[in-house]
Each structure stands twice: as structure tokens, then as C-alpha cells.
Amino acid sequence: MKSFTKVGLAAGATLLLAACSSGGSGGTDAFGMGPGKSQPASASASASPSPTPTPTPTPTKPPYGPVLVSYIDPVNAALAKLNASAGLDAFSTVLQEAVTAANAAGSGLGLAGEPATVTTARRQLVTALGQLSTDLTKVRSDIKAKNVCATTSAFAEVGLSEGLKALPAALAQMTAAGYPTTFNLPQAPALQTRSLDSGTMVRSGRLKGEGVLKVDNGGSADAVVSLAQNGKSIHSVYVGKGKKASIEGVEDGTYDVFFAGGVDWDPTLKAFTQNCDFSKFDDSMAFETGRTYTSWSITLQPAVGGNAKTSDVDEDTFPQP
């Protein structure tokens, strides 16, 4: 923007008075002027010239290549930190870093001037970055809601991101136009739905007793039912949805009954990796052997006439099957 300086003009007048005397007879007045004699007054004026305004130089746009790289590099770096072996909390933190980088890149490239040769590619890139941010935010929400319960499933969900899939194509067009960037698509694992045969013992303990626990899983997901003592699982059985199973040979004693439900049983983690929930029957079960043996039956869905209440259990306090 041009600027101007306003200068006021000041005129100064100087009154010049001359004193004279005549023949030594009259005195001078208070102004040093004798009677009957006067001198003409003289006035002079001066003015300051207006300065010439200095124009503000037009800023030069930075080269497009470095601008593109400065926005894509943080996205690439954040995605490179995704690690299937990390804990869920650490994985979620890296996801947030990638979301922040994608948002900054989409906003910055959306406002940056670009050569006409990359206008279409830039629009596709900005759209892909916005979709990536949305997709990764959803993965973080699914982690919080326990829709995904293991890092492998969270990472697999990242791999299904439409925004992530669209990025390489847009960047390839940028490269073809002479603006290359470095971008490595993370190698996400495939989403799995592993399960065990109903009745498979996940933890068998000794099973030297006479007691029997019968389980009817009428729920909408597979489950693992555990008999536990002192917060530790003693016997655990896998029961598929709509299936029945039992634990036979339960030793005499009093047991708490826990059950975990979900999708995709990871045999290494001994846990479901998707849609997981954790519950416990409020009442414990006592198994006793005398002339007869104890047999308990439970159903994993609300049942008419059922008399067993359950409560949700925090994953951190749930005994591992």
C-alpha cells in the first residue's frame, strides 16, 4: 500500500524597522523611530516541499516446489511412525500427529498459489488430505469406543482409508508436472476375523474335578468364558455366537465368572481385536463334590426368567483368559 505524508506550509513575515534621526532635535519613540520618518516594512515567506512517497514493493511468491514439500513431508513423517507393535495409546497419539499434519497441509496448499499445470492435481491432493484427516480421526474414535481393541486392527483400519489410497495418485501428477515429493505409503496389515471352534479350551487348568459349567451363547458375537479365582483365570472356554460349549472337570471351589465378547480372536494376545466388551456375573459360583456334583448353566444373552445379573468390567482389571 502506498502512503503519503501531509506537510503543512508555514509562511513567516518579518517586519523590518529602521531607525533615523533628524538634526538631533526630536527624540526617538519607543520603537526607535523619529517623528515624521517612517521606513517601509518588508515581508518574506518560505514553504517546505512535499516528499515523494516510496512505493511498497510487491512480494514475490515462493517457488511452488519447496512449498509442496514443506507440507507433504510432515504428513509422510507422521505416517512413517505408525507401528503395529506399539500400544494402542501410543498408536492413537501418532494418529493425532498425522491428522494435524494432514489438516495443515490441506489448508496451506488450498491457499498457496500454484502453476496452472498443477491446479487439478492440487485440488485432488487437498481433497485426499481432508479425507485422510477424517479417516484417521474415525480410527481414533473407534479406539476410544473399543470398536478396535488391538493395534493390529487399528492399523488395518488405517490401511482402508480412502484418503490414504488417493494420495499417491495426486502426488504422482505433481511429479509428472515437475514437482516431486517423498511419500511412502504405510504397509498396514489386513483386517482379520479369526475365531476358534466352539468348545476350544483357551486355558484348561488341571480339570481334575467333577464340576461342569454349561454355556449357551445366544449373543451376536463370539465369547470366551472364564472361571477365575483371586483375579486370575483358571479355566477358559471359547464359545462361538449361537453356539454352546462346556467346561468339564471343574475342581471344587468358588469361582467368579467373567466373559469377553468380540470379533477376531488373536491367539497370541488371547483377546478379541474388534468390538470387544468385558463383563462379569455379579454372583460367584460354588462347585462342590459329594454324592453328587455341581453343574451350572449360563446364557450370554438376556433370558426370560433369568436370575443372573452382570456388570461391565474395565479391561485393565479383566483376568486374561
C-alpha positions in Angstrom: 0.0 0.0 0.0 1.3 3.4 -0.9 1.5 6.0 1.8 1.6 9.8 1.7 2.9 12.4 4.2 0.9 15.6 4.5 3.1 18.6 5.1 1.7 22.0 6.2 3.0 25.2 4.6 4.1 27.9 7.1 4.6 31.4 6.0 6.6 33.7 8.2 6.6 37.5 7.9 9.3 39.7 9.3 8.8 43.4 9.9 11.9 45.3 9.3 12.1 48.7 11.1 14.8 51.2 10.5 15.6 54.0 12.9 16.8 57.5 11.8 17.4 60.9 13.4 16.8 64.4 12.1 19.1 67.2 13.1 19.4 66.0 16.7 16.2 67.8 17.7 13.5 65.3 18.3 13.9 62.2 20.3 13.1 58.7 19.1 9.9 57.0 20.1 9.6 53.7 21.8 10.3 51.9 18.6 13.5 53.7 17.8 11.7 55.8 15.1 11.9 59.6 14.9 8.8 61.7 14.3 7.7 62.2 10.8 10.0 59.5 9.5 9.0 56.0 8.5 10.6 53.1 6.7 8.6 50.7 4.6 8.1 47.3 6.1 9.4 44.3 4.3 7.9 40.8 4.5 9.3 37.4 3.3 7.7 33.9 3.1 9.1 30.3 2.8 7.5 26.8 2.1 8.7 23.2 2.6 8.5 20.9 -0.5 6.2 17.7 -0.2 8.3 14.5 -0.1 7.9 11.9 -2.8 6.1 8.7 -1.4 8.1 5.5 -1.7 6.0 2.6 -3.2 5.8 -0.7 -1.3 7.4 -3.5 -3.3 5.1 -6.3 -4.4 6.0 -9.6 -2.5 7.5 -12.4 -4.6 5.7 -15.7 -4.4 8.0 -18.6 -3.2 8.7 -21.4 -5.6 5.9 -23.9 -5.6 8.2 -27.0 -5.3 9.5 -26.1 -1.8 6.0 -25.1 -0.6 4.6 -28.5 -1.7 7.5 -30.4 0.0 7.1 -28.4 3.3 3.5 -29.5 3.6 3.8 -33.1 2.5 7.0 -34.0 4.4 5.3 -33.8 7.9 2.4 -36.0 6.7 4.9 -38.6 5.4 6.9 -38.4 8.6 3.9 -38.9 10.8 2.6 -41.9 8.9 6.0 -43.5 9.0 5.7 -43.6 12.8 2.7 -45.9 12.7 3.8 -49.2 14.3 1.7 -52.3 14.6 3.7 -53.4 17.7 3.0 -50.2 19.6 0.4 -49.9 22.3 -3.0 -48.5 21.4 -2.5 -45.3 23.3 0.9 -44.6 21.6 -0.7 -45.5 18.2 -3.6 -43.1 18.8 -1.1 -40.3 19.6 0.7 -40.8 16.3 -2.6 -40.8 14.5 -3.4 -37.4 16.0 0.0 -36.2 14.8 -0.8 -37.4 11.3 -4.3 -35.7 11.5 -2.7 -32.4 12.5 -0.1 -32.6 9.6 -2.8 -33.5 7.1 -5.0 -30.6 8.2 -2.1 -28.1 8.0 -1.2 -29.4 4.5 -4.7 -29.3 3.1 -5.2 -25.7 4.4 -1.8 -24.4 3.3 -1.9 -25.9 -0.2 -5.5 -24.8 -0.6 -4.4 -21.1 -0.2 -1.0 -21.3 -1.9 -0.7 -20.1 -5.4 0.3 -22.8 -7.9 1.3 -23.1 -11.5 -1.6 -23.7 -13.9 -0.1 -27.1 -14.7 -0.8 -28.5 -11.3 -4.2 -26.9 -10.4 -6.1 -30.1 -11.0 -3.6 -32.3 -9.1 -3.5 -29.8 -6.2 -7.3 -30.0 -5.9 -7.1 -33.7 -5.8 -4.4 -33.6 -3.2 -6.2 -31.2 -0.9 -9.3 -33.4 -1.2 -7.3 -36.5 -0.3 -5.6 -34.8 2.7 -9.0 -33.8 4.0 -10.4 -37.3 3.6 -7.2 -38.7 5.3 -7.8 -36.5 8.3 -11.4 -37.6 8.6 -10.5 -41.3 8.3 -7.7 -41.2 10.9 -10.0 -39.3 13.3 -12.5 -42.1 12.9 -9.8 -44.7 13.8 -9.0 -42.7 17.0 -12.7 -42.6 17.8 -13.0 -46.4 17.2 -10.1 -47.0 19.6 -11.8 -44.9 22.3 -15.1 -46.7 21.8 -13.4 -50.1 21.8 -14.6 -50.9 18.3 -10.9 -51.7 17.7 -9.2 -53.3 20.7 -5.7 -54.0 19.4 -3.1 -52.0 17.4 -3.1 -54.5 14.6 -6.8 -53.9 13.9 -6.4 -50.1 14.3 -3.5 -50.2 11.8 -5.6 -52.3 9.4 -8.4 -49.7 9.6 -5.9 -47.1 8.6 -5.0 -49.1 5.6 -8.6 -49.0 4.5 -8.6 -45.2 4.4 -9.8 -43.8 1.1 -7.8 -40.6 1.7 -4.6 -42.6 2.1 -5.3 -44.5 -1.1 -5.9 -41.3 -3.1 -2.7 -39.5 -2.0 -0.2 -41.4 -4.2 -2.2 -40.7 -7.4 -2.4 -36.9 -6.7 1.3 -36.8 -5.8 2.2 -38.7 -9.0 0.6 -36.0 -11.0 2.6 -33.4 -9.2 5.7 -35.3 -10.0 4.8 -35.5 -13.7 4.4 -31.7 -13.7 7.9 -31.3 -12.3 7.2 -31.1 -8.6 8.3 -34.4 -6.9 7.9 -35.2 -3.2 8.8 -38.1 -1.0 5.8 -40.1 0.2 5.8 -43.7 1.5 2.5 -45.5 1.8 2.5 -47.3 5.2 2.2 -51.1 4.9 -0.8 -51.8 7.0 -1.9 -55.3 7.9 -5.1 -56.8 6.6 -8.2 -56.7 8.8 -8.9 -60.2 10.1 -11.8 -62.1 11.6 -10.1 -65.1 13.2 -12.0 -67.4 15.5 -11.7 -70.8 17.3 -14.0 -73.8 17.2 -16.7 -73.6 19.8 -15.7 -75.6 22.9 -11.9 -74.9 22.4 -10.2 -74.5 25.8 -8.3 -71.3 25.9 -7.0 -72.1 29.4 -7.6 -75.5 30.7 -6.1 -75.6 34.2 -6.0 -79.0 35.8 -9.6 -80.1 35.3 -9.4 -82.9 37.8 -12.7 -82.3 39.5 -16.3 -83.3 38.8 -18.0 -79.9 38.3 -19.5 -78.8 35.0 -20.2 -75.3 33.6 -22.5 -75.2 30.6 -22.6 -72.1 28.4 -25.2 -71.1 25.8 -24.0 -68.1 23.7 -27.1 -66.6 22.1 -25.4 -63.3 21.6 -24.3 -61.6 18.4 -20.6 -62.1 18.9 -18.2 -64.9 19.9 -17.2 -65.1 23.5 -14.6 -66.5 25.9 -16.0 -67.5 29.3 -13.6 -67.8 32.3 -13.8 -69.2 35.8 -11.4 -67.2 37.9 -10.1 -67.1 41.5 -8.3 -64.2 43.1 -8.4 -62.2 39.9 -6.8 -65.0 37.8 -8.3 -67.1 35.2 -8.3 -70.9 36.0 -10.4 -72.3 33.1 -11.5 -70.5 29.9 -13.6 -71.8 27.0 -14.3 -70.3 23.6 -18.0 -70.2 22.6 -19.0 -69.1 19.1 -22.0 -66.9 18.6 -25.2 -69.0 18.5 -23.2 -72.0 19.9 -23.0 -74.0 23.1 -19.9 -75.3 25.0 -19.0 -76.5 28.4 -16.1 -76.8 30.9 -16.0 -80.2 32.4 -13.8 -81.3 35.3 -14.0 -78.1 37.4 -12.4 -78.6 40.8 -14.3 -77.9 44.0 -14.2 -74.2 44.9 -15.8 -70.9 44.5 -15.3 -69.1 41.2 -16.0 -65.7 39.7 -17.4 -65.9 36.1 -16.0 -63.5 33.5 -16.8 -63.3 29.8 -15.3 -61.3 27.0 -17.0 -60.8 23.7 -15.9 -59.5 20.3 -14.6 -60.2 16.8 -11.3 -61.6 15.6 -9.7 -63.7 18.3 -5.9 -63.2 18.5 -4.4 -66.4 19.9 -1.1 -64.6 20.8 -2.8 -61.8 22.7 -5.6 -64.1 23.9 -8.0 -61.3 23.2 -10.5 -60.1 20.6 -9.2 -57.2 18.5 -12.5 -55.7 17.4 -15.8 -54.8 19.1 -14.6 -56.1 22.4 -16.6 -55.9 25.7 -15.8 -57.3 29.1 -18.4 -58.4 31.7 -18.7 -60.4 34.9 -21.6 -62.2 36.6 -22.3 -60.4 39.9 -22.8 -63.7 41.8 -20.0 -66.2 42.2 -20.4 -69.9 41.6 -19.6 -72.6 44.1 -18.7 -76.1 42.9 -18.9 -79.0 45.4 -18.5 -82.7 45.1 -20.2 -85.2 47.4 -22.8 -87.8 46.5 -23.5 -85.5 43.5 -21.5 -83.0 41.6 -22.3 -79.3 40.8 -23.4 -78.3 37.3 -24.1 -74.7 36.4 -25.7 -73.4 33.2 -25.4 -69.8 32.0 -26.6 -68.0 28.9 -24.8 -65.0 27.4 -27.9 -63.0 26.5 -30.9 -61.7 28.3 -33.2 -64.6 29.0 -36.9 -64.7 30.1 -36.9 -65.9 33.7 -33.1 -65.4 34.1 -31.9 -64.7 37.6 -28.2 -63.8 37.0 -27.1 -60.2 36.8 -23.9 -59.0 35.1 -21.8 -55.9 35.2 -19.3 -54.3 32.8 -15.6 -54.7 33.8 -12.7 -52.4 32.9 -10.3 -54.1 30.5 -7.4 -53.3 32.8 -8.9 -55.4 35.6 -10.2 -58.2 33.5 -8.3 -61.5 34.0 -6.6 -62.7 30.9 -8.3 -65.8 29.6 
